[in-house]
């Protein structure tokens, strides 16, 4: 069967390959589920792995099938699988449990292990292929009504986890009902965070570099949030003039904004960092002032990466709510569709991440 593979560490090695079709027997105890891949979302991680920046092939293999944002349909189940049946739609979680304490508690996203297993990224083949096999514990059932947008569930789960962590931390206050939130960045994560915070009834200001109007600003406003170009009015100015924020969700990919966000956060409140930033950027910050404000203001800053089953299942509920409350909005996030796997290597290498682009989706097979 076809798959898009790379040789990890080798730049621009993404290519169409013929790989063995998986079998349900590969999962022990009759617990295998064979899934036909329908759609796969592409993001910066796929581009960076294709560029040879990171990525680890499974043990015994010299290649890695990439792609971690999946959506598919169950083709076959093992004799001891009762959770799923043929014809049901599923999304696969990205990370598999390791051997650490938190992995054993169903929180592989919080693992303390240095080595972790992630589909299409580290030690597990990904989903830019025709079929994959996994255990039902790793699969999230998708209602048929979400089949056009469920490929967005994996990035949605990242947002869900960050927001869940913020509320879990704020149990320290006994009562925390944030009314004013900021989202930094208007890429897929930032836009999904904007919609989810609006679904929770918050006033949201979403910050991005480009001046409006353009698609991303229109999408922000379509869910009742406010778009703010940082070229016109930076975060620090908005916080100083309009008031600080109770919850800030950072998804800009620009690390200096994290330090600006620390000062835009109000007392007792939470800053969630979700950007994974490489490089060696350095800036000067008012360290004493930031430290003083955090200590005297009981502020919290927390990093979040990946997601667990609870976050994926919350994502299903919020995607359904978004479809009901903002019809057609989620589909507008997909700005480029690629038919089939043959053009994927070029799409991954040249992934458009400019202001006019939001999400690229590969239609591997037709929706049933």
C-alpha positions as CSV (number, residue, x, y, z in Angstrom):
1,X,0.0,0.0,0.0
2,X,1.0,3.6,-0.5
3,X,2.5,5.7,2.3
4,X,4.4,9.0,2.7
5,X,7.7,8.1,4.4
6,X,10.9,9.9,5.4
7,X,14.4,8.9,6.4
8,X,14.6,10.7,9.7
9,X,17.4,13.2,9.9
10,X,17.8,13.3,6.1
11,X,16.5,16.7,4.7
12,X,13.8,16.6,2.0
13,X,13.5,12.8,2.0
14,X,9.7,12.7,2.0
15,X,8.5,10.4,-0.8
16,X,5.7,8.0,-1.8
17,X,6.7,4.5,-0.8
18,X,5.1,1.0,-1.1
19,X,4.9,-0.4,2.5
20,X,3.3,-3.6,3.9
21,X,-0.4,-3.4,4.7
22,X,-0.8,-3.8,8.5
23,X,-2.8,-6.7,10.0
24,X,-5.0,-6.7,13.0
25,X,-2.8,-9.6,14.5
26,X,-0.1,-7.0,15.1
27,X,-2.0,-6.0,18.2
28,X,-1.9,-8.8,20.8
29,X,-4.8,-10.5,22.3
30,X,-7.3,-10.1,19.5
31,X,-7.5,-6.4,20.2
32,X,-6.4,-5.1,16.8
33,X,-8.5,-2.6,14.8
34,X,-7.8,-2.0,11.1
35,X,-8.6,1.5,10.0
36,X,-8.9,2.9,6.5
37,X,-7.5,6.4,6.4
38,X,-9.9,9.0,4.9
39,X,-8.2,12.3,5.8
40,X,-5.0,13.6,7.3
41,X,-4.2,17.1,8.4
42,X,-0.7,18.5,7.8
43,X,1.1,21.0,10.1
44,X,4.5,22.4,10.9
45,X,5.6,19.2,12.6
46,X,5.3,17.3,9.4
47,X,7.3,20.0,7.5
48,X,10.0,20.0,10.1
49,X,10.3,16.2,10.1
50,X,10.5,16.3,6.3
51,X,13.3,18.8,6.6
52,X,15.3,16.4,8.7
53,X,15.1,18.5,11.9
54,X,13.8,15.6,14.1
55,X,11.8,12.3,13.9
56,X,12.7,8.8,14.9
57,X,11.9,5.6,12.9
58,X,10.3,2.6,14.6
59,X,12.7,0.0,16.0
60,X,13.8,-2.3,13.1
61,X,12.8,0.3,10.4
62,X,15.0,2.8,8.5
63,X,11.9,4.9,7.5
64,X,9.1,6.7,9.3
65,X,5.5,7.1,7.9
66,X,4.6,10.7,8.8
67,X,1.3,12.4,9.6
68,X,-0.3,12.5,13.0
69,X,-3.7,14.3,12.4
70,X,-5.9,11.4,11.3
71,X,-9.5,10.6,10.5
72,X,-10.6,7.2,9.2
73,X,-13.2,4.4,9.2
74,X,-13.0,1.0,10.8
75,X,-12.5,-1.8,8.3
76,X,-12.0,-4.8,10.5
77,X,-11.8,-5.6,14.3
78,X,-10.2,-8.4,16.3
79,X,-12.2,-11.1,18.0
80,X,-11.8,-9.4,21.4
81,X,-12.8,-5.9,20.3
82,X,-16.2,-4.9,21.6
83,X,-15.8,-1.1,21.6
84,X,-15.9,-0.6,17.8
85,X,-17.5,-2.1,14.8
86,X,-16.9,-2.0,11.1
87,X,-18.1,1.3,9.5
88,X,-17.6,3.5,12.5
89,X,-15.5,6.6,12.2
90,X,-12.4,7.1,14.4
91,X,-9.5,9.4,15.1
92,X,-6.3,8.0,16.6
93,X,-4.6,9.5,19.6
94,X,-1.0,10.4,18.8
95,X,1.0,9.3,21.8
96,X,1.1,5.7,23.1
97,X,1.7,5.0,26.8
98,X,5.3,4.4,27.9
99,X,6.5,2.8,31.1
100,X,6.4,5.8,33.4
101,X,3.9,6.4,36.3
102,X,1.8,8.9,34.5
103,X,1.6,6.7,31.4
104,X,0.1,3.9,33.6
105,X,-2.5,6.4,34.8
106,X,-3.7,7.1,31.2
107,X,-1.7,10.3,30.9
108,X,1.0,9.5,28.3
109,X,1.0,13.2,27.4
110,X,2.5,13.9,30.9
111,X,5.2,11.2,30.7
112,X,8.4,11.8,32.5
113,X,10.3,9.4,30.1
114,X,12.9,10.8,27.8
115,X,11.7,8.4,25.1
116,X,8.1,8.5,23.9
117,X,6.1,6.9,21.2
118,X,4.1,9.2,18.9
119,X,2.5,8.3,15.6
120,X,4.3,9.9,12.7
121,X,6.9,11.6,14.9
122,X,8.8,9.2,17.2
123,X,9.0,5.4,17.1
124,X,5.5,4.8,15.6
125,X,4.5,5.0,12.0
126,X,2.0,7.8,11.2
127,X,-1.2,8.1,9.2
128,X,-0.2,9.4,5.7
129,X,-1.0,6.0,4.3
130,X,-3.9,3.9,3.2
131,X,-4.4,1.8,6.4
132,X,-3.2,1.5,9.9
133,X,-3.8,-0.8,12.9
134,X,-4.1,0.2,16.5
135,X,-5.8,-0.9,19.7
136,X,-9.3,0.4,20.5
137,X,-7.8,2.2,23.6
138,X,-6.0,4.5,21.2
139,X,-9.1,5.3,19.1
140,X,-11.7,8.0,19.6
141,X,-15.2,7.3,18.2
142,X,-16.5,10.1,15.9
143,X,-20.3,10.8,15.3
144,X,-21.2,10.7,11.6
145,X,-22.3,14.3,11.8
146,X,-18.7,15.4,12.3
147,X,-17.1,13.4,9.5
148,X,-16.3,16.5,7.4
149,X,-14.4,18.2,10.2
150,X,-13.1,15.5,12.5
151,X,-9.7,15.7,11.0
152,X,-9.4,18.8,13.1
153,X,-9.8,16.8,16.3
154,X,-6.1,16.3,17.0
155,X,-5.2,20.1,17.1
156,X,-8.5,20.6,19.0
157,X,-7.3,18.2,21.6
158,X,-4.2,20.2,22.2
159,X,-6.4,23.3,23.0
160,X,-8.7,21.2,25.2
161,X,-5.8,20.0,27.3
162,X,-4.5,23.5,27.8
163,X,-7.8,24.9,28.9
164,X,-8.5,21.9,31.1
165,X,-5.1,22.4,32.8
166,X,-5.9,26.1,33.4
167,X,-9.2,25.2,35.2
168,X,-7.6,22.3,37.1
169,X,-4.9,24.7,38.4
170,X,-7.5,27.3,39.4
171,X,-9.3,24.9,41.7
172,X,-6.8,26.5,44.2
173,X,-9.1,29.6,44.2
174,X,-12.3,27.6,45.0
175,X,-14.2,29.9,42.6
176,X,-12.7,30.9,39.3
177,X,-15.0,32.1,36.5
178,X,-12.9,33.9,34.0
179,X,-14.7,36.4,31.8
180,X,-11.8,37.9,29.7
181,X,-9.4,35.8,27.7
182,X,-6.6,36.5,25.1
183,X,-5.5,34.1,22.4
184,X,-2.0,34.8,21.0
185,X,-1.8,33.6,17.4
186,X,-4.4,33.0,14.7
187,X,-3.2,29.7,13.2
188,X,-5.2,26.5,13.5
189,X,-4.6,26.2,17.3
190,X,-5.3,29.9,18.0
191,X,-8.5,29.8,16.0
192,X,-9.7,26.7,17.6
193,X,-8.8,28.1,21.1
194,X,-10.8,31.2,20.2
195,X,-13.9,29.2,19.3
196,X,-13.7,27.0,22.3
197,X,-13.3,29.9,24.8
198,X,-16.2,31.6,23.1
199,X,-18.2,28.4,23.6
200,X,-17.5,28.8,27.3
201,X,-19.0,32.2,27.3
202,X,-15.8,34.3,27.6
203,X,-15.0,37.6,26.0
204,X,-12.0,36.8,23.7
205,X,-9.4,39.0,22.0
206,X,-7.3,37.1,19.5
207,X,-3.9,38.7,18.6
208,X,-2.0,38.1,15.4
209,X,0.5,40.1,13.4
210,X,-1.4,40.8,10.1
211,X,-3.7,43.8,9.8
212,X,-7.4,42.9,9.0
213,X,-9.4,42.2,7.1
214,X,-8.4,38.8,5.9
215,X,-9.7,35.3,6.4
216,X,-8.3,34.7,9.9
217,X,-9.6,38.0,11.2
218,X,-13.0,37.2,9.7
219,X,-13.1,33.8,11.3
220,X,-12.2,35.3,14.7
221,X,-15.1,37.8,14.4
222,X,-17.5,35.1,13.1
223,X,-17.5,33.4,16.5
224,X,-18.0,36.7,18.3
225,X,-14.4,37.4,19.3
226,X,-12.4,40.5,18.6
227,X,-9.3,40.4,16.3
228,X,-6.4,42.6,17.1
229,X,-3.3,43.1,14.9
230,X,-0.2,43.5,17.0
231,X,1.2,45.9,14.3
232,X,-1.6,48.3,15.1
233,X,-1.9,47.7,18.9
234,X,0.4,45.3,20.8
235,X,-0.8,43.0,23.6
236,X,0.9,45.2,26.2
237,X,-1.0,48.3,25.1
238,X,-4.4,46.5,25.0
239,X,-3.7,45.1,28.5
240,X,-2.7,48.5,29.9
241,X,-5.6,50.4,28.3
242,X,-8.4,47.9,28.3
243,X,-7.5,45.8,31.3
244,X,-5.4,42.6,31.8
245,X,-6.6,39.1,31.0
246,X,-7.7,36.3,33.3
247,X,-6.7,33.5,30.9
248,X,-4.1,33.8,28.1
249,X,-3.7,31.0,25.6
250,X,-0.4,31.4,23.8
251,X,-0.2,29.8,20.3
252,X,1.8,32.2,18.3
253,X,5.1,30.3,17.7
254,X,6.9,33.5,18.7
255,X,8.6,33.0,22.1
256,X,9.1,36.7,23.0
257,X,5.3,37.0,23.2
258,X,5.3,34.7,26.2
259,X,7.2,37.3,28.2
260,X,4.9,40.1,27.1
261,X,1.9,37.9,28.1
262,X,3.3,37.4,31.6
263,X,2.8,41.2,32.1
264,X,-0.7,41.2,30.5
265,X,-2.0,38.6,32.9
266,X,-4.1,39.7,35.8
267,X,-3.7,38.7,39.4
268,X,-4.3,35.1,40.4
269,X,-4.7,34.0,36.8
270,X,-3.2,31.6,34.2
271,X,-1.0,31.8,31.1
272,X,-1.0,28.6,29.0
273,X,2.0,28.2,26.6
274,X,1.4,25.8,23.7
275,X,4.0,26.9,21.2
276,X,6.9,24.6,20.5
277,X,9.7,26.9,19.5
278,X,13.1,25.8,18.1
279,X,16.0,28.1,17.5
280,X,18.1,30.3,19.9
281,X,16.2,33.6,19.9
282,X,17.3,35.9,22.8
283,X,15.6,39.1,24.1
284,X,16.0,41.4,27.0
285,X,13.1,41.3,29.6
286,X,12.4,43.2,32.8
287,X,13.1,40.1,34.9
288,X,12.7,41.7,38.3
289,X,9.4,43.3,37.4
290,X,8.0,40.1,35.9
291,X,9.2,38.0,38.9
292,X,7.7,40.5,41.4
293,X,4.3,40.6,39.6
294,X,4.1,36.8,39.5
295,X,5.0,36.4,43.1
296,X,2.8,39.2,44.5
297,X,0.0,38.4,42.1
298,X,-0.1,34.6,42.6
299,X,0.1,34.1,38.9
300,X,0.6,30.8,37.1
301,X,2.3,29.9,33.8
302,X,2.0,26.4,32.5
303,X,3.2,24.6,29.4
304,X,1.1,22.1,27.5
305,X,1.9,19.5,24.8
306,X,0.1,16.6,23.2
307,X,-3.2,15.3,24.8
308,X,-4.9,12.4,26.5
309,X,-8.2,10.6,26.0
310,X,-10.1,13.1,28.1
311,X,-8.9,16.0,26.0
312,X,-9.8,14.2,22.7
313,X,-13.3,13.3,24.0
314,X,-13.8,16.9,25.1
315,X,-12.7,17.9,21.6
316,X,-15.5,15.8,20.1
317,X,-18.1,17.5,22.2
318,X,-16.8,21.0,21.4
319,X,-16.5,20.3,17.7
320,X,-20.2,19.3,17.8
321,X,-21.1,22.4,19.7
322,X,-19.1,24.6,17.3
323,X,-20.9,22.9,14.3
324,X,-24.2,23.7,15.9
325,X,-23.5,27.2,17.0
326,X,-21.2,28.4,14.1
327,X,-22.4,26.3,11.1
328,X,-19.7,25.9,8.4
329,X,-17.0,27.7,10.5
330,X,-14.9,24.6,11.1
331,X,-14.8,23.7,7.4
332,X,-13.5,27.2,6.6
333,X,-10.3,26.4,8.5
334,X,-9.3,23.9,5.8
335,X,-7.9,26.3,3.2
336,X,-6.1,23.7,1.0
337,X,-7.2,20.2,0.1
338,X,-4.9,17.7,-1.6
339,X,-6.4,14.8,-3.5
340,X,-4.6,11.5,-2.8
341,X,-1.1,10.7,-1.5
342,X,0.9,11.2,-4.7
343,X,1.3,15.0,-4.3
344,X,2.0,14.8,-0.6
345,X,5.8,14.9,-0.6
346,X,5.8,18.3,-2.3
347,X,2.9,19.6,-0.2
348,X,4.8,18.6,3.0
349,X,8.0,20.3,1.9
350,X,6.3,23.5,0.8
351,X,3.6,23.6,3.4
352,X,2.0,27.0,3.0
353,X,1.9,28.6,6.5
354,X,1.4,32.2,5.3
355,X,-1.4,34.5,6.5
356,X,-3.8,33.4,3.7
357,X,-3.4,29.7,4.7
358,X,-4.7,28.0,7.7
359,X,-4.9,24.2,7.4
360,X,-3.9,21.8,4.6
361,X,-5.9,18.5,4.5
362,X,-5.0,15.4,2.5
363,X,-8.1,13.5,1.2
364,X,-6.6,10.0,1.2
365,X,-9.9,8.3,0.3
366,X,-13.5,9.4,-0.3
367,X,-15.9,9.8,2.6
368,X,-18.4,6.9,2.7
